Amino acid sequence: MLKNYLERFLAWTSSLCFVGLIAVVLLQVYSRMFLPRSPHWTEEASRFLMLYMVALAAGLAAKERAYVNVDVFINFLKGRPRALIQLCIDGAAIVLMAVTVWYGWKNAAIGSIQTSASLGIPMNLIYGSMVLHSGSVLLYTAALVFEDFKALVTGEVNYGNGAVS
């Protein structure tokens, strides 16, 4: 239940960031073509919207095993060997994301004394996108580890698109 709400929240907010990004870029293009001056804040706003769009969607990509994937090698394997390799990949991703959450949090704390140049947004909110990104990937990859262990026991591997071997 909570998982469904989290997935909907991540999907909707990343979509809203994408719509906002399109609107800001279209405003910049329109103002450069038809207005005497273009707003100076659009470049910064588009960068921040893109950061949050990616940060919010990364967990959903990890859930589908579309975030960290070694297709060329792993497609040759079936059953338990594939599950073992997938477990190693997911374990490495968990370690990497845990380290990134730790240092991202420290970086965001430092950003509390800064504001962005054009928008005046506290930079800890912007640097916090890295914590959100890594945290959501960590959460969904940790959930995949349970599938990896189940696949090691049963020999049935989930390929991320619903197919099993």
C-alpha positions in Angstrom: 0.0 0.0 0.0 2.7 2.5 1.0 4.8 1.3 -1.9 2.0 2.2 -4.3 1.7 5.7 -2.8 5.4 6.2 -3.1 5.5 5.0 -6.7 2.6 7.3 -7.6 4.2 10.2 -5.8 7.5 9.7 -7.6 5.8 9.3 -10.9 3.6 12.4 -10.5 6.3 14.7 -9.1 8.8 13.7 -11.8 6.2 14.3 -14.4 5.4 17.7 -12.9 9.1 18.6 -13.0 9.2 17.5 -16.6 6.2 19.7 -17.5 7.7 22.6 -15.6 11.0 22.1 -17.5 9.2 22.2 -20.8 7.3 25.4 -19.7 10.4 27.2 -18.6 12.4 26.3 -21.8 9.4 27.3 -24.0 9.2 30.6 -22.1 12.9 31.2 -22.7 12.6 30.4 -26.4 9.5 32.6 -26.8 11.1 35.5 -24.9 14.3 35.4 -27.0 12.3 35.4 -30.2 9.5 37.8 -29.5 10.3 39.9 -26.4 13.0 42.6 -26.1 14.5 40.9 -23.0 14.4 37.3 -21.8 14.1 36.3 -18.1 17.4 35.6 -16.5 16.1 33.0 -14.2 15.0 30.4 -16.8 18.4 28.7 -17.2 18.7 28.1 -13.5 15.1 27.0 -13.1 15.5 24.5 -16.0 18.6 23.1 -14.4 17.0 22.6 -11.0 13.8 21.1 -12.5 15.9 18.6 -14.5 17.9 17.7 -11.4 14.6 16.9 -9.5 13.0 15.2 -12.4 15.9 12.7 -12.6 16.2 12.4 -8.9 12.5 11.5 -8.6 12.4 9.1 -11.5 15.6 7.2 -10.7 14.0 5.0 -8.0 11.3 4.0 -10.5 14.0 3.1 -13.0 15.8 1.0 -10.4 12.6 -0.8 -9.6 12.4 -2.0 -13.2 16.1 -2.9 -13.2 16.6 -0.2 -15.9 19.0 1.9 -13.8 22.0 -0.4 -13.2 22.1 -3.1 -15.8 24.8 -5.1 -17.6 22.8 -6.4 -20.5 25.6 -7.6 -22.8 27.0 -10.1 -20.3 24.0 -11.0 -18.2 21.7 -11.9 -21.2 23.9 -15.0 -21.8 23.1 -16.4 -18.4 20.0 -18.2 -17.1 18.7 -19.3 -13.8 20.9 -19.3 -10.7 24.1 -18.0 -12.3 22.1 -15.0 -13.6 20.6 -14.5 -10.1 24.0 -14.6 -8.5 25.4 -12.0 -10.9 22.3 -9.8 -10.4 22.7 -10.1 -6.7 26.3 -8.8 -7.0 25.2 -5.9 -9.2 22.4 -5.0 -6.8 24.8 -5.2 -3.9 27.3 -2.9 -5.6 24.5 -0.5 -6.4 23.4 -0.5 -2.7 26.9 0.2 -1.5 27.4 3.0 -4.0 24.0 4.6 -3.2 24.6 4.4 0.5 27.9 6.2 0.2 26.2 8.8 -2.1 23.4 9.3 0.4 26.0 9.9 3.2 28.1 12.4 1.2 25.1 14.0 -0.5 23.6 14.7 3.0 26.8 16.3 4.1 27.0 18.4 0.9 23.4 19.5 1.3 24.1 20.6 4.9 27.0 22.8 3.6 24.6 24.2 1.0 22.4 25.7 3.7 24.6 28.8 3.8 24.2 29.5 0.0 21.4 30.6 -2.2 21.1 30.2 -6.0 22.1 33.3 -8.0 19.0 34.0 -9.9 16.1 32.4 -8.0 17.5 32.9 -4.5 16.6 29.3 -3.5 18.6 27.8 -0.6 21.2 25.5 -2.2 20.6 22.8 0.3 17.3 22.1 -1.4 19.1 21.7 -4.7 21.9 19.6 -3.3 19.2 17.5 -1.5 18.2 16.2 -4.9 21.2 13.9 -4.8 20.1 12.5 -1.4 16.6 12.0 -2.9 18.0 10.3 -6.0 20.4 8.0 -4.1 17.9 7.2 -1.4 15.1 6.2 -3.8 17.5 4.0 -5.8 18.8 2.5 -2.6 15.3 1.7 -1.4 14.2 0.1 -4.6 17.4 -1.8 -5.1 17.2 -3.2 -1.6 13.8 -4.5 -2.4 15.2 -6.2 -5.5 17.8 -8.0 -3.4 14.9 -10.0 -1.8 14.0 -11.0 -5.4 17.6 -11.9 -6.1 17.7 -14.2 -3.0 14.4 -15.8 -4.0 15.8 -16.4 -7.5 18.9 -18.0 -6.1 16.7 -20.5 -4.1 14.2 -21.2 -6.9 16.3 -20.6 -10.0 13.6 -18.4 -11.5 15.0 -15.0 -12.4 12.9 -11.8 -12.9 14.2 -10.0 -16.0 12.5 -6.7 -15.0 9.7 -6.9 -17.6 7.7 -9.6 -15.9 9.5 -12.5 -17.7 11.1 -15.2 -15.6 13.5 -18.1 -16.5 
